[in-house]
């Protein structure tokens, strides 16, 4: 069994609605990988402490993700310099619009991947003005290999349940979600739920909602461009019909074409509300069986 030393911030690990998507794979892969955590909150974060951990644990890989987790302040990092550590070091970039790939910080890793390497323009916000520095950051990630999101085991429904309702699960009122606020005001056919309130790792309510919804609305939206969010994989695995404008084909899941319902703008979305969603139930979930955490992390660690 391969050993993975996961360098992370313990405080972030225990904020499930913010960081569960970055750590939940460990539980699903426990029969494939022996994963141990090291980092802020787990122990002191000196270089010698890290070397001692490596000597005792003898990992095959060192794994890090989401650069923000390693910051004390915008200009100060608690992660010791890994440059001279001989264990293969992998970093997965998240929210890549915040960081320039050419920054020297990334030179300490042997391999760098990202969750999204292209933040495409979105239909609702053609007049949006993106900060010049953010635009420069986005461009530097274009040719970086993508490490796609994946579906946790808990997302799959163990039995076919009675399904009812079209749900939107996610933030509405936070900045960067202009189109969601328009939907919330305009479309009362949709049942709106704030995903964060369910604290998905601490309560089964979030997964129960996914497993009993007839359809789940998954728009791609941010001030930085269109992307495929992690919850798209959770929704598709659940057995519900997924209604989306995500570009899942370019993201490497073309086999979902015809298994989910596509829309392009709010008018085309509204035209879908009267359809029979049951015809699509469990179609996407069969595809997601090829995109579980266990399968995805084998792509990374072998």
Backbone as CSV, one residue per row, in Angstrom:
resi,resn,N_x,N_y,N_z,CA_x,CA_y,CA_z,C_x,C_y,C_z
1,UNK,0.847,-1.194,0.000,0.000,0.000,0.000,0.887,1.250,0.000
2,UNK,0.649,2.163,-0.921,1.457,3.377,-0.999,1.108,4.332,0.130
3,UNK,2.130,5.060,0.570,1.962,6.003,1.668,1.977,7.438,1.130
4,UNK,0.990,8.222,1.565,0.867,9.607,1.131,0.947,10.509,2.347
5,UNK,1.897,11.442,2.355,1.970,12.446,3.404,1.218,13.675,2.918
6,UNK,0.076,13.934,3.506,-0.815,15.026,3.117,-0.486,16.227,4.009
7,UNK,0.151,17.243,3.436,0.465,18.450,4.197,-0.730,19.384,4.103
8,UNK,-1.277,19.744,5.261,-2.530,20.501,5.258,-2.647,21.316,6.550
9,UNK,-3.649,22.155,6.600,-3.947,22.967,7.779,-5.078,22.282,8.543
10,UNK,-4.802,21.829,9.751,-5.804,21.073,10.514,-7.088,21.860,10.715
11,UNK,-6.966,23.155,10.935,-8.158,23.983,11.126,-9.035,23.948,9.889
12,UNK,-8.419,24.000,8.715,-9.195,23.950,7.471,-9.797,22.569,7.262
13,UNK,-9.128,21.545,7.703,-9.627,20.174,7.539,-10.950,19.983,8.261
14,UNK,-11.169,20.723,9.341,-12.372,20.551,10.145,-13.406,21.644,9.898
15,UNK,-13.341,22.247,8.714,-14.408,23.138,8.248,-15.015,22.453,7.025
16,UNK,-15.890,21.477,7.236,-16.311,20.580,6.163,-16.955,21.267,4.977
17,UNK,-17.772,22.304,5.206,-18.450,22.902,4.062,-17.489,23.708,3.195
18,UNK,-16.282,24.001,3.713,-15.293,24.717,2.918,-14.182,23.798,2.415
19,UNK,-13.830,22.799,3.184,-12.656,22.010,2.849,-12.910,20.525,2.682
20,UNK,-14.134,20.073,2.904,-14.427,18.659,2.747,-14.068,18.140,1.371
21,UNK,-14.271,18.960,0.354,-13.979,18.516,-1.007,-12.489,18.276,-1.218
22,UNK,-11.640,18.824,-0.342,-10.196,18.657,-0.500,-9.654,17.488,0.313
23,UNK,-10.412,16.987,1.284,-9.892,15.947,2.178,-10.729,14.674,2.210
24,UNK,-11.956,14.715,1.715,-12.841,13.553,1.870,-12.350,12.332,1.091
25,UNK,-11.508,12.545,0.083,-10.999,11.422,-0.695,-10.182,10.452,0.158
26,UNK,-9.600,10.956,1.235,-8.768,10.114,2.095,-9.584,8.952,2.651
27,UNK,-10.798,9.233,3.081,-11.673,8.192,3.641,-12.048,7.164,2.583
28,UNK,-12.367,7.626,1.381,-12.780,6.716,0.317,-11.622,5.860,-0.196
29,UNK,-10.397,6.326,-0.002,-9.224,5.628,-0.544,-8.401,4.912,0.518
30,UNK,-8.969,4.734,1.704,-8.184,4.187,2.817,-7.746,2.750,2.589
31,UNK,-8.427,2.016,1.698,-7.999,0.653,1.409,-6.972,0.603,0.276
32,UNK,-6.656,1.788,-0.290,-5.677,1.868,-1.383,-4.408,2.592,-0.938
33,UNK,-4.599,3.648,-0.123,-3.463,4.458,0.311,-3.463,4.628,1.830
34,UNK,-2.286,4.605,2.396,-2.091,4.940,3.800,-1.746,6.428,3.850
35,UNK,-2.698,7.245,4.286,-2.520,8.694,4.276,-2.362,9.199,5.704
36,UNK,-1.338,9.995,5.937,-1.167,10.673,7.214,-1.018,12.168,6.974
37,UNK,-1.548,12.956,7.929,-1.505,14.414,7.821,-0.333,14.982,8.608
38,UNK,0.222,16.039,8.072,1.264,16.816,8.756,1.045,18.277,8.377
39,UNK,1.260,19.183,9.316,1.130,20.596,8.989,0.638,21.418,10.160
40,UNK,0.226,22.620,9.879,-0.217,23.569,10.905,-1.392,22.999,11.683
41,UNK,-1.264,22.950,12.997,-2.314,22.403,13.851,-2.119,20.938,14.173
42,UNK,-1.357,20.212,13.334,-1.056,18.808,13.599,0.218,18.671,14.438
43,UNK,1.185,19.546,14.160,2.479,19.502,14.837,3.170,20.829,14.570
44,UNK,4.380,21.014,15.053,5.103,22.230,14.665,5.523,22.082,13.209
45,UNK,5.662,23.187,12.524,5.847,23.152,11.071,7.259,23.519,10.630
46,UNK,8.230,23.194,11.452,9.622,23.435,11.072,10.058,22.421,10.022
47,UNK,11.089,22.756,9.288,11.634,21.836,8.290,12.140,20.558,8.962
48,UNK,12.733,20.686,10.140,13.228,19.501,10.837,12.080,18.591,11.249
49,UNK,10.966,19.180,11.679,9.786,18.382,12.027,9.295,17.592,10.824
50,UNK,9.307,18.228,9.671,8.886,17.550,8.446,9.846,16.409,8.111
51,UNK,11.132,16.664,8.233,12.119,15.614,7.942,11.963,14.436,8.891
52,UNK,11.679,14.724,10.154,11.463,13.648,11.125,10.246,12.809,10.744
53,UNK,9.188,13.486,10.285,7.973,12.783,9.861,8.258,11.899,8.651
54,UNK,9.017,12.432,7.721,9.359,11.665,6.522,10.206,10.447,6.892
55,UNK,11.137,10.621,7.806,12.001,9.504,8.216,11.212,8.394,8.901
56,UNK,10.199,8.773,9.672,9.422,7.763,10.400,8.316,7.141,9.542
57,UNK,7.665,7.944,8.710,6.531,7.469,7.920,6.969,6.865,6.591
58,UNK,8.037,7.402,5.994,8.578,6.947,4.715,7.519,6.983,3.599
59,UNK,6.993,8.178,3.308,5.946,8.294,2.288,6.471,8.100,0.868
60,UNK,5.575,7.619,-0.008,5.893,7.536,-1.431,5.690,8.869,-2.138
61,UNK,4.745,9.675,-1.597,4.454,10.982,-2.174,4.141,11.977,-1.063
62,UNK,4.437,13.245,-1.335,3.942,14.356,-0.524,2.887,15.077,-1.356
63,UNK,1.732,15.327,-0.734,0.588,15.908,-1.446,0.153,17.203,-0.786
64,UNK,-0.044,18.254,-1.573,-0.565,19.529,-1.083,-1.626,20.037,-2.045
65,UNK,-2.527,20.873,-1.528,-3.558,21.446,-2.390,-4.081,22.748,-1.817
66,UNK,-4.495,23.624,-2.691,-5.057,24.927,-2.353,-4.061,25.785,-1.569
67,UNK,-3.373,26.622,-2.274,-2.268,27.407,-1.711,-2.678,28.239,-0.493
68,UNK,-3.901,28.714,-0.462,-4.365,29.527,0.673,-4.203,28.814,2.009
69,UNK,-4.277,27.483,1.992,-4.190,26.712,3.236,-2.825,26.816,3.910
70,UNK,-1.831,27.286,3.181,-0.470,27.316,3.702,-0.006,28.735,4.049
71,UNK,-0.946,29.670,4.026,-0.612,31.065,4.286,-0.914,31.459,5.734
72,UNK,-0.034,32.253,6.299,-0.293,32.911,7.577,-0.857,34.297,7.310
73,UNK,-0.352,34.920,6.270,-0.806,36.221,5.791,-0.613,36.212,4.280
74,UNK,-1.105,37.212,3.564,-0.929,37.232,2.105,0.517,37.104,1.648
75,UNK,1.464,37.459,2.517,2.867,37.434,2.117,3.718,36.457,2.935
76,UNK,3.086,35.696,3.835,3.841,34.805,4.716,3.238,33.407,4.696
77,UNK,4.102,32.407,4.575,3.655,31.014,4.438,4.251,30.162,5.555
78,UNK,3.438,29.252,6.155,3.959,28.381,7.211,4.604,27.115,6.651
79,UNK,4.364,26.816,5.387,4.940,25.620,4.775,6.445,25.805,4.583
80,UNK,7.271,24.923,5.159,8.717,25.065,4.939,9.066,24.790,3.484
81,UNK,10.200,25.283,3.050,10.647,25.088,1.671,10.897,23.598,1.421
82,UNK,10.206,23.037,0.432,10.292,21.607,0.147,11.325,21.279,-0.928
83,UNK,12.026,22.270,-1.414,12.897,22.095,-2.580,13.856,20.919,-2.439
84,UNK,14.478,20.782,-1.286,15.506,19.749,-1.110,14.967,18.442,-0.534
85,UNK,13.658,18.353,-0.380,13.024,17.106,0.049,12.988,16.153,-1.145
86,UNK,13.513,14.953,-0.980,13.670,14.028,-2.106,12.397,13.250,-2.452
87,UNK,11.435,13.213,-1.558,10.172,12.519,-1.830,9.426,13.275,-2.945
88,UNK,8.858,12.570,-3.937,8.096,13.256,-4.989,6.979,14.112,-4.399
89,UNK,6.904,15.362,-4.833,5.985,16.347,-4.246,4.983,16.807,-5.305
90,UNK,3.706,16.712,-4.961,2.631,17.057,-5.890,1.778,18.166,-5.298
91,UNK,1.464,19.170,-6.113,0.553,20.235,-5.678,-0.608,20.346,-6.659
92,UNK,-1.833,20.460,-6.102,-3.038,20.657,-6.901,-3.519,22.095,-6.700
93,UNK,-3.476,22.901,-7.750,-3.909,24.291,-7.659,-5.424,24.416,-7.688
94,UNK,-5.960,25.245,-6.799,-7.395,25.518,-6.730,-7.576,27.042,-6.754
95,UNK,-8.694,27.534,-7.307,-8.912,28.980,-7.414,-7.702,29.636,-8.076
96,UNK,-7.335,29.100,-9.223,-6.098,29.514,-9.874,-6.112,30.953,-10.375
97,UNK,-7.281,31.583,-10.389,-7.316,32.995,-10.757,-6.596,33.864,-9.718
98,UNK,-6.364,33.311,-8.519,-5.717,34.080,-7.462,-4.185,34.072,-7.550
99,UNK,-3.640,33.115,-8.331,-2.200,32.898,-8.279,-1.594,32.836,-9.671
100,UNK,-0.355,33.300,-9.787,0.393,33.213,-11.035,1.210,31.921,-11.020
101,UNK,0.987,31.082,-12.027,1.676,29.787,-12.075,3.193,29.947,-12.131
102,UNK,3.685,31.075,-12.625,5.117,31.297,-12.756,5.771,31.793,-11.465
103,UNK,4.973,31.908,-10.416,5.506,32.318,-9.122,6.524,31.276,-8.636
104,UNK,7.615,31.738,-8.059,8.680,30.832,-7.598,8.194,29.806,-6.572
105,UNK,7.107,30.099,-5.878,6.587,29.187,-4.851,6.335,27.793,-5.409
106,UNK,5.932,27.718,-6.671,5.593,26.422,-7.268,6.819,25.609,-7.655
107,UNK,8.005,26.217,-7.645,9.215,25.507,-8.062,9.616,24.404,-7.093
108,UNK,9.086,24.419,-5.879,9.456,23.409,-4.886,8.784,22.059,-5.139
109,UNK,7.808,22.043,-6.054,7.066,20.814,-6.324,7.582,20.131,-7.585
110,UNK,7.504,18.795,-7.592,7.918,18.037,-8.770,6.845,18.061,-9.853
111,UNK,5.576,18.070,-9.419,4.463,18.135,-10.370,3.407,19.095,-9.847
112,UNK,2.883,19.917,-10.742,1.814,20.853,-10.391,0.647,20.634,-11.350
113,UNK,-0.537,20.433,-10.779,-1.769,20.306,-11.553,-2.726,21.399,-11.091
114,UNK,-3.866,21.499,-11.755,-4.884,22.442,-11.300,-6.267,21.856,-11.528
115,UNK,-7.243,22.356,-10.798,-8.620,21.888,-10.965,-9.265,22.485,-12.216
116,UNK,-8.839,23.702,-12.578,-9.354,24.376,-13.780,-8.213,25.171,-14.395
117,UNK,-8.008,25.001,-15.683,-6.947,25.780,-16.327,-7.489,26.809,-17.316
118,UNK,-8.791,26.902,-17.409,-9.380,27.877,-18.320,-10.703,28.369,-17.754
119,UNK,-10.739,29.644,-17.360,-11.961,30.250,-16.843,-12.654,30.938,-18.010
120,UNK,-13.598,30.261,-18.628,-14.216,30.747,-19.859,-15.221,31.862,-19.582
121,UNK,-15.408,32.767,-20.570,-16.445,33.801,-20.412,-17.814,33.160,-20.204
122,UNK,-18.674,33.798,-19.430,-20.002,33.261,-19.166,-21.067,34.157,-19.770
123,UNK,-22.214,33.570,-20.100,-23.223,34.274,-20.881,-23.824,35.463,-20.170
124,UNK,-23.894,35.428,-18.860,-24.668,36.422,-18.128,-23.888,37.704,-17.861
125,UNK,-22.584,37.669,-18.056,-21.767,38.749,-17.511,-20.782,39.292,-18.543
126,UNK,-21.268,39.544,-19.735,-20.389,39.976,-20.822,-19.729,41.318,-20.528
127,UNK,-20.338,42.119,-19.667,-19.798,43.430,-19.388,-18.940,43.470,-18.126
128,UNK,-18.720,42.307,-17.526,-17.935,42.263,-16.287,-16.501,42.722,-16.543
129,UNK,-15.984,43.481,-15.612,-14.607,43.941,-15.703,-13.757,43.132,-14.724
130,UNK,-12.887,42.295,-15.263,-12.052,41.451,-14.425,-10.763,42.194,-14.108
131,UNK,-10.393,42.152,-12.850,-9.154,42.766,-12.408,-7.999,42.332,-13.305
132,UNK,-7.156,43.282,-13.694,-6.063,43.005,-14.637,-5.103,41.942,-14.105
133,UNK,-4.805,41.963,-12.813,-3.903,40.970,-12.230,-4.509,39.571,-12.265
134,UNK,-5.831,39.504,-12.027,-6.517,38.212,-12.090,-6.447,37.650,-13.500
135,UNK,-6.667,38.489,-14.488,-6.605,38.044,-15.874,-5.209,37.525,-16.223
136,UNK,-4.181,38.204,-15.722,-2.809,37.754,-15.957,-2.562,36.400,-15.298
137,UNK,-3.114,36.201,-14.105,-2.958,34.912,-13.427,-3.609,33.789,-14.210
138,UNK,-4.832,34.016,-14.667,-5.583,32.998,-15.392,-4.802,32.489,-16.600
139,UNK,-4.194,33.391,-17.332,-3.474,33.036,-18.553,-2.310,32.092,-18.261
140,UNK,-1.666,32.243,-17.118,-0.481,31.428,-16.810,-0.817,29.963,-16.545
141,UNK,-2.086,29.634,-16.364,-2.493,28.254,-16.066,-3.012,27.501,-17.285
142,UNK,-3.067,28.135,-18.433,-3.691,27.523,-19.613,-3.127,26.152,-19.965
143,UNK,-1.831,25.976,-19.843,-1.198,24.727,-20.275,-0.859,23.784,-19.121
144,UNK,-1.372,24.077,-17.934,-1.120,23.220,-16.780,-2.100,22.043,-16.808
145,UNK,-1.641,20.810,-16.602,-2.548,19.652,-16.626,-3.668,19.785,-15.589
146,UNK,-4.856,19.357,-15.962,-6.021,19.428,-15.077,-6.172,18.122,-14.296
147,UNK,-6.319,18.254,-13.008,-6.685,17.118,-12.154,-8.148,17.324,-11.781
148,UNK,-9.020,16.589,-12.444,-10.461,16.833,-12.333,-11.011,16.476,-10.953
149,UNK,-12.133,17.090,-10.622,-12.856,16.720,-9.423,-13.362,15.285,-9.569
150,UNK,-13.870,14.721,-8.509,-14.394,13.360,-8.539,-15.525,13.226,-7.536
151,UNK,-16.214,12.101,-7.583,-17.404,11.895,-6.750,-17.083,11.038,-5.531
152,UNK,-17.513,11.460,-4.331,-17.320,10.635,-3.129,-18.317,9.488,-3.094
153,UNK,-17.992,8.441,-2.381,-18.886,7.281,-2.281,-20.248,7.660,-1.724
154,UNK,-20.275,8.587,-0.761,-21.517,8.961,-0.099,-22.492,9.640,-1.053
155,UNK,-22.007,10.131,-2.176,-22.885,10.826,-3.124,-23.815,9.864,-3.866
156,UNK,-23.423,8.606,-3.969,-24.219,7.631,-4.713,-25.360,7.107,-3.852
157,UNK,-26.548,7.123,-4.412,-27.712,6.602,-3.702,-27.675,5.083,-3.695
158,UNK,-27.846,4.483,-2.526,-27.769,3.033,-2.404,-29.050,2.343,-2.863
159,UNK,-30.136,3.105,-2.960,-31.388,2.535,-3.443,-32.181,3.615,-4.165
160,UNK,-33.077,3.184,-5.009,-33.879,4.140,-5.762,-35.018,4.660,-4.884
161,UNK,-35.017,5.975,-4.669,-35.986,6.609,-3.789,-36.990,7.427,-4.584
162,UNK,-38.090,7.747,-3.951,-39.065,8.617,-4.576,-38.468,10.013,-4.699
163,UNK,-38.523,10.594,-5.883,-37.876,11.867,-6.145,-38.886,12.939,-6.533
164,UNK,-38.649,14.145,-6.047,-39.582,15.228,-6.318,-38.863,16.573,-6.195
165,UNK,-39.128,17.486,-7.139,-38.654,18.861,-7.023,-37.366,19.160,-7.777
166,UNK,-37.254,20.400,-8.252,-36.035,20.920,-8.863,-35.345,21.807,-7.839
167,UNK,-34.116,21.447,-7.448,-33.424,22.150,-6.382,-32.175,22.866,-6.890
168,UNK,-31.927,24.011,-6.282,-30.634,24.670,-6.422,-29.949,24.624,-5.061
169,UNK,-28.734,24.063,-5.007,-27.985,23.958,-3.760,-26.730,24.817,-3.870
170,UNK,-26.654,25.883,-3.117,-25.470,26.724,-3.172,-25.747,28.136,-2.719
171,UNK,-24.690,28.941,-2.694,-24.808,30.335,-2.278,-25.517,31.158,-3.340
172,UNK,-26.309,32.116,-2.879,-27.053,32.989,-3.783,-26.643,34.442,-3.600
173,UNK,-26.539,34.869,-2.370,-26.385,36.295,-2.096,-24.947,36.769,-2.029
174,UNK,-23.979,35.831,-2.032,-22.586,36.267,-2.002,-22.203,36.922,-3.318
175,UNK,-21.172,37.777,-3.276,-20.713,38.443,-4.480,-20.192,37.459,-5.509
176,UNK,-20.272,37.815,-6.775,-19.769,36.955,-7.828,-20.812,36.044,-8.433
177,UNK,-22.064,36.119,-7.932,-23.117,35.231,-8.417,-24.325,36.028,-8.909
178,UNK,-24.085,36.912,-9.823,-25.141,37.784,-10.334,-26.330,37.002,-10.886
179,UNK,-26.042,35.990,-11.689,-27.114,35.262,-12.346,-27.942,34.443,-11.368
180,UNK,-27.308,33.961,-10.305,-28.060,33.208,-9.296,-29.086,34.108,-8.618
181,UNK,-28.735,35.346,-8.384,-29.675,36.272,-7.750,-30.853,36.566,-8.682
182,UNK,-30.573,36.651,-9.971,-31.658,36.837,-10.945,-32.582,35.625,-10.931
183,UNK,-32.000,34.422,-10.915,-32.800,33.194,-10.868,-33.663,33.153,-9.621
184,UNK,-33.073,33.496,-8.505,-33.775,33.446,-7.220,-34.990,34.369,-7.219
185,UNK,-34.867,35.510,-7.838,-35.978,36.467,-7.890,-37.021,36.075,-8.940
186,UNK,-36.568,35.437,-10.009,-37.431,35.194,-11.160,-38.118,33.835,-11.144
187,UNK,-37.420,32.800,-10.710,-37.923,31.437,-10.867,-38.347,30.847,-9.519
188,UNK,-39.625,30.841,-9.246,-40.141,30.246,-8.014,-40.392,28.753,-8.162
189,UNK,-40.214,28.237,-9.376,-40.344,26.795,-9.579,-39.168,26.038,-8.955
190,UNK,-38.088,26.759,-8.731,-36.881,26.148,-8.170,-36.921,26.254,-6.641
191,UNK,-36.541,25.166,-5.962,-36.434,25.172,-4.500,-34.984,25.488,-4.142
192,UNK,-34.770,26.599,-3.451,-33.415,27.070,-3.170,-32.968,26.630,-1.778
193,UNK,-31.758,26.066,-1.717,-31.176,25.648,-0.460,-29.709,26.081,-0.426
194,UNK,-29.296,26.635,0.706,-27.908,27.048,0.858,-27.090,25.840,1.281
195,UNK,-26.222,25.377,0.401,-25.438,24.157,0.655,-24.644,24.241,1.952
196,UNK,-24.102,25.402,2.249,-23.233,25.546,3.418,-23.963,25.202,4.707
197,UNK,-25.238,25.531,4.805,-25.973,25.312,6.049,-26.099,23.835,6.407
198,UNK,-25.958,22.974,5.421,-26.113,21.551,5.687,-24.844,20.927,6.264
199,UNK,-23.698,21.637,6.164,-22.436,21.135,6.691,-22.309,19.649,6.360
200,UNK,-22.120,19.370,5.090,-22.369,18.045,4.526,-21.639,16.891,5.196
201,UNK,-20.453,17.122,5.774,-19.757,16.004,6.406,-20.291,15.709,7.802
202,UNK,-21.019,16.654,8.397,-21.513,16.468,9.756,-22.970,16.025,9.795
203,UNK,-23.656,16.155,8.689,-25.072,15.852,8.666,-25.433,15.152,7.357
204,UNK,-26.326,14.152,7.415,-26.750,13.474,6.183,-27.784,14.268,5.390
205,UNK,-28.213,15.422,5.917,-29.298,16.156,5.263,-28.957,16.567,3.833
206,UNK,-27.710,16.986,3.632,-27.299,17.404,2.293,-27.435,16.245,1.306
207,UNK,-26.930,15.081,1.692,-26.985,13.930,0.797,-28.413,13.411,0.643
208,UNK,-29.200,13.469,1.705,-30.609,13.079,1.608,-31.342,13.950,0.594
209,UNK,-31.020,15.242,0.590,-31.647,16.160,-0.352,-31.294,15.781,-1.791
210,UNK,-30.008,15.474,-2.009,-29.579,15.079,-3.347,-30.232,13.768,-3.779
211,UNK,-30.418,12.854,-2.840,-30.939,11.531,-3.176,-32.455,11.502,-3.333
212,UNK,-33.129,12.585,-2.958,-34.594,12.625,-3.112,-35.061,13.723,-4.069
213,UNK,-34.124,14.525,-4.580,-34.487,15.544,-5.567,-34.742,14.885,-6.915
214,UNK,-35.698,15.419,-7.654,-35.914,14.938,-9.010,-34.843,15.499,-9.939
215,UNK,-34.524,16.793,-9.740,-33.500,17.436,-10.565,-32.704,18.424,-9.724
216,UNK,-31.442,18.612,-10.090,-30.540,19.528,-9.388,-29.966,20.519,-10.393
217,UNK,-30.148,21.784,-10.103,-29.672,22.848,-10.989,-28.225,23.180,-10.647
218,UNK,-27.325,23.096,-11.635,-25.897,23.332,-11.396,-25.361,24.345,-12.408
219,UNK,-25.534,25.644,-12.125,-24.989,26.654,-13.037,-23.499,26.858,-12.818
220,UNK,-22.803,27.218,-13.881,-21.403,27.603,-13.742,-21.367,29.115,-13.686
221,UNK,-20.733,29.645,-12.659,-20.801,31.093,-12.518,-19.773,31.608,-11.527
222,UNK,-19.077,32.657,-11.927,-18.238,33.437,-11.023,-17.866,34.711,-11.767
223,UNK,-17.287,35.639,-11.069,-16.832,36.859,-11.726,-15.596,36.615,-12.584
224,UNK,-15.012,35.417,-12.476,-13.757,35.134,-13.158,-13.948,34.264,-14.388
225,UNK,-15.173,33.788,-14.616,-15.441,32.961,-15.781,-16.090,31.643,-15.418
226,UNK,-16.527,30.919,-16.445,-17.228,29.655,-16.250,-16.246,28.545,-15.881
227,UNK,-16.724,27.590,-15.075,-15.911,26.461,-14.656,-16.841,25.320,-14.264
228,UNK,-16.271,24.151,-14.018,-17.049,22.997,-13.557,-16.788,22.837,-12.066
229,UNK,-17.792,23.088,-11.215,-17.570,23.017,-9.759,-17.531,21.580,-9.261
230,UNK,-16.950,21.385,-8.083,-16.855,20.049,-7.493,-18.233,19.438,-7.288
231,UNK,-19.217,20.282,-6.933,-20.540,19.732,-6.642,-21.220,19.164,-7.880
232,UNK,-20.742,19.522,-9.073,-21.282,18.919,-10.292,-21.137,17.399,-10.223
233,UNK,-20.003,16.916,-9.712,-19.765,15.482,-9.602,-20.665,14.873,-8.532
234,UNK,-20.881,15.595,-7.447,-21.775,15.118,-6.392,-23.202,15.002,-6.925
235,UNK,-23.643,16.019,-7.658,-25.001,16.019,-8.215,-25.176,14.868,-9.201
236,UNK,-24.210,14.721,-10.118,-24.323,13.693,-11.148,-24.316,12.289,-10.549
237,UNK,-23.589,12.104,-9.455,-23.529,10.783,-8.821,-24.808,10.434,-8.079
238,UNK,-25.589,11.437,-7.692,-26.715,11.238,-6.777,-27.891,10.470,-7.369
239,UNK,-27.970,10.419,-8.696,-29.128,9.785,-9.341,-30.167,10.765,-9.805
240,UNK,-30.107,12.011,-9.302,-31.020,13.052,-9.767,-30.635,13.484,-11.182
241,UNK,-31.574,14.105,-11.862,-31.273,14.716,-13.156,-30.492,16.010,-12.916
242,UNK,-29.402,16.195,-13.637,-28.606,17.409,-13.504,-28.949,18.359,-14.645
243,UNK,-29.312,19.576,-14.281,-29.614,20.632,-15.253,-28.479,21.641,-15.162
244,UNK,-27.727,21.822,-16.242,-26.480,22.573,-16.115,-26.104,23.319,-17.391
245,UNK,-25.285,24.349,-17.223,-24.641,24.995,-18.365,-23.125,24.842,-18.270
246,UNK,-22.656,23.891,-17.459,-21.224,23.619,-17.338,-20.692,22.984,-18.629
247,UNK,-19.478,23.326,-18.990,-18.839,22.725,-20.157,-18.112,21.451,-19.721
248,UNK,-18.887,20.424,-19.437,-18.323,19.167,-18.960,-17.598,18.412,-20.070
249,UNK,-17.898,18.727,-21.328,-17.218,18.068,-22.448,-15.749,18.473,-22.484
250,UNK,-15.479,19.795,-22.455,-14.097,20.272,-22.440,-13.375,19.850,-21.168
251,UNK,-14.146,19.617,-20.104,-13.557,19.220,-18.826,-13.182,17.740,-18.804
252,UNK,-13.494,17.038,-19.873,-13.060,15.654,-19.969,-14.091,14.613,-19.625
253,UNK,-15.391,14.993,-19.674,-16.448,14.006,-19.403,-17.480,14.047,-20.536
254,UNK,-17.049,13.858,-21.793,-17.992,13.926,-22.916,-19.076,12.858,-22.857
255,UNK,-18.812,11.778,-22.115,-19.793,10.691,-22.025,-21.055,11.099,-21.273
256,UNK,-21.048,12.287,-20.652,-22.259,12.782,-19.991,-23.250,13.405,-20.965
257,UNK,-22.816,13.627,-22.196,-23.720,14.213,-23.186,-24.928,13.306,-23.375
258,UNK,-26.120,13.873,-23.206,-27.348,13.095,-23.293,-27.756,12.454,-21.985
259,UNK,-26.869,12.527,-20.972,-27.180,11.973,-19.648,-27.569,13.066,-18.659
260,UNK,-27.255,14.323,-19.009,-27.676,15.486,-18.232,-28.419,16.420,-19.178
261,UNK,-29.077,17.444,-18.617,-29.839,18.387,-19.440,-29.075,19.704,-19.514
262,UNK,-28.799,20.145,-20.733,-28.027,21.368,-20.939,-28.944,22.566,-21.142
263,UNK,-28.492,23.728,-20.668,-29.139,24.989,-21.010,-28.054,26.021,-21.266
264,UNK,-28.395,27.104,-21.960,-27.400,28.095,-22.351,-27.627,29.456,-21.715
265,UNK,-28.895,29.789,-21.433,-29.205,31.074,-20.817,-30.478,30.925,-19.993
266,UNK,-30.924,32.012,-19.384,-32.072,31.915,-18.484,-33.359,31.584,-19.227
267,UNK,-33.489,32.013,-20.466,-34.694,31.682,-21.244,-34.748,30.187,-21.536
268,UNK,-33.627,29.613,-21.932,-33.618,28.174,-22.215,-33.775,27.366,-20.932
269,UNK,-33.315,27.911,-19.813,-33.514,27.246,-18.526,-34.997,27.228,-18.159
270,UNK,-35.658,28.351,-18.305,-37.075,28.443,-17.947,-37.919,27.474,-18.761
271,UNK,-37.530,27.230,-20.018,-38.286,26.331,-20.892,-38.239,24.880,-20.432
272,UNK,-37.336,24.554,-19.511,-37.170,23.176,-19.049,-38.036,22.824,-17.854
273,UNK,-38.636,23.822,-17.212,-39.275,23.592,-15.928,-40.452,22.620,-15.979
274,UNK,-41.104,22.505,-17.112,-42.280,21.637,-17.211,-41.955,20.233,-17.703
275,UNK,-40.695,19.941,-17.934,-40.366,18.631,-18.501,-40.383,17.532,-17.428
276,UNK,-40.428,16.306,-17.890,-40.401,15.139,-17.003,-38.942,14.765,-16.736
277,UNK,-38.439,15.134,-15.573,-37.037,14.882,-15.254,-36.746,13.406,-14.998
278,UNK,-37.790,12.618,-14.723,-37.576,11.216,-14.343,-36.914,10.409,-15.458
279,UNK,-37.036,10.867,-16.693,-36.436,10.139,-17.820,-34.909,10.123,-17.743
280,UNK,-34.338,11.045,-16.960,-32.875,11.139,-16.850,-32.340,10.599,-15.523
281,UNK,-33.228,10.145,-14.653,-32.764,9.674,-13.352,-31.765,8.520,-13.495
282,UNK,-30.662,8.587,-12.761,-29.630,7.562,-12.648,-28.782,7.377,-13.910
283,UNK,-29.036,8.176,-14.950,-28.203,8.063,-16.156,-26.806,8.621,-15.903
284,UNK,-26.735,9.806,-15.303,-25.429,10.415,-15.030,-24.670,9.649,-13.954
285,UNK,-25.398,9.073,-13.004,-24.718,8.373,-11.905,-23.946,7.160,-12.409
286,UNK,-24.417,6.537,-13.484,-23.686,5.402,-14.056,-22.347,5.864,-14.628
287,UNK,-22.335,7.055,-15.234,-21.090,7.618,-15.756,-20.138,7.949,-14.618
288,UNK,-20.694,8.467,-13.512,-19.857,8.879,-12.386,-19.166,7.711,-11.699
289,UNK,-19.600,6.491,-11.943,-18.915,5.329,-11.387,-17.489,5.238,-11.919
290,UNK,-17.225,5.914,-13.026,-15.877,5.961,-13.584,-15.112,7.205,-13.136
291,UNK,-15.714,7.970,-12.214,-15.088,9.215,-11.749,-15.186,9.324,-10.230
292,UNK,-14.939,8.226,-9.544,-14.944,8.229,-8.077,-13.582,8.700,-7.563
293,UNK,-13.523,9.006,-6.271,-12.249,9.412,-5.669,-11.172,8.341,-5.869
294,UNK,-11.556,7.094,-5.676,-10.570,6.012,-5.758,-9.959,5.935,-7.157
295,UNK,-10.797,6.059,-8.174,-10.302,6.024,-9.556,-9.464,7.257,-9.856
296,UNK,-9.926,8.434,-9.396,-9.216,9.662,-9.718,-7.831,9.719,-9.096
297,UNK,-7.717,9.319,-7.820,-6.424,9.449,-7.161,-5.432,8.374,-7.600
298,UNK,-5.924,7.313,-8.210,-5.014,6.358,-8.843,-4.344,6.998,-10.054
299,UNK,-5.023,7.963,-10.677,-4.411,8.699,-11.783,-3.223,9.523,-11.297
300,UNK,-3.271,9.907,-10.035,-2.237,10.776,-9.462,-1.089,9.982,-8.844
301,UNK,-1.452,8.966,-8.077,-0.448,8.232,-7.312,-0.128,6.840,-7.880
302,UNK,-0.969,6.370,-8.786,-0.764,5.045,-9.342,-1.211,3.921,-8.429
